[in-house]
Amino acid sequence: MSEGNRGPGVADPATLRALTTSRAAARSMSDELLTHLPDLGDLPTQRALDAWVEQAADTLRALSEALEERLLDLGSAAAHDSSGRARHGGHA
């Protein structure tokens, strides 16, 4: 139906919603993870746990940023596609 009208770089609204939701969820989980740092009482174990939690939070932030970049790519592809059609629409 309308999917035939989309170019190869233009995502459908469901994909955009999924990317947006995933980006926000990854960022939220990163922030929330940092609030859950129990005191273990054993310094070496505490340091290992703290490092693991920080790495997990960093990974979630990186995922959020990657999803944001993908959304920006799709937005610029959509803008480029529509401007390209307007400029070259009459030429075969």
C-alpha positions in Angstrom: 0.0 0.0 0.0 1.8 3.1 1.1 5.1 1.2 1.6 5.7 1.2 -2.1 6.0 5.0 -1.9 8.9 5.0 0.6 12.5 5.1 -0.6 15.1 2.6 0.7 16.4 5.0 3.3 13.0 6.1 4.7 11.7 4.2 7.7 8.0 3.7 8.5 6.5 5.3 11.5 6.5 2.1 13.5 10.3 1.8 13.1 10.8 5.4 14.1 8.6 4.9 17.2 10.6 1.7 18.1 13.9 3.5 17.7 12.7 6.5 19.8 11.3 4.2 22.5 14.5 2.1 22.6 16.7 5.2 22.8 14.8 6.6 25.7 14.7 3.2 27.5 18.4 2.7 27.2 19.1 6.2 28.5 16.7 5.7 31.4 18.1 2.2 32.3 21.6 3.7 32.3 20.6 6.4 34.7 18.7 4.0 36.9 21.5 1.5 37.0 23.8 4.0 38.6 21.3 4.6 41.4 21.6 0.9 42.5 25.1 0.6 44.0 24.9 -1.5 47.2 27.6 -1.3 49.8 29.2 -4.8 49.8 31.6 -4.2 52.7 34.5 -5.9 50.8 36.7 -3.3 49.0 38.0 -5.4 46.1 34.5 -6.8 45.4 33.0 -3.3 45.7 35.5 -1.9 43.2 34.8 -4.8 40.8 31.0 -4.2 41.1 31.3 -0.5 40.7 33.4 -0.9 37.6 31.0 -3.4 36.1 28.0 -1.1 36.8 29.8 1.9 35.3 30.7 -0.2 32.2 27.1 -1.4 31.9 25.8 2.2 32.2 28.3 3.4 29.6 27.2 0.6 27.2 23.6 1.6 27.6 24.5 5.3 27.0 26.4 4.3 23.9 23.4 2.3 22.7 21.1 5.3 23.3 23.5 7.5 21.3 23.7 5.0 18.4 19.9 4.8 18.2 19.8 8.6 18.2 22.3 8.7 15.3 20.2 6.2 13.4 17.2 8.4 13.9 19.1 11.4 12.6 20.3 9.4 9.6 16.7 8.4 8.8 15.5 12.0 9.2 18.2 13.3 6.9 17.6 10.5 4.4 13.9 11.4 4.4 14.7 15.1 3.9 17.2 14.2 1.1 14.7 11.8 -0.5 11.9 14.4 -0.6 14.2 17.2 -1.8 15.6 14.9 -4.5 12.2 14.0 -5.7 11.3 17.6 -6.0 14.4 18.5 -7.9 14.6 15.4 -10.2 11.0 14.4 -10.3 10.4 15.3 -13.9 13.6 13.7 -15.2 14.0 10.0 -16.0 
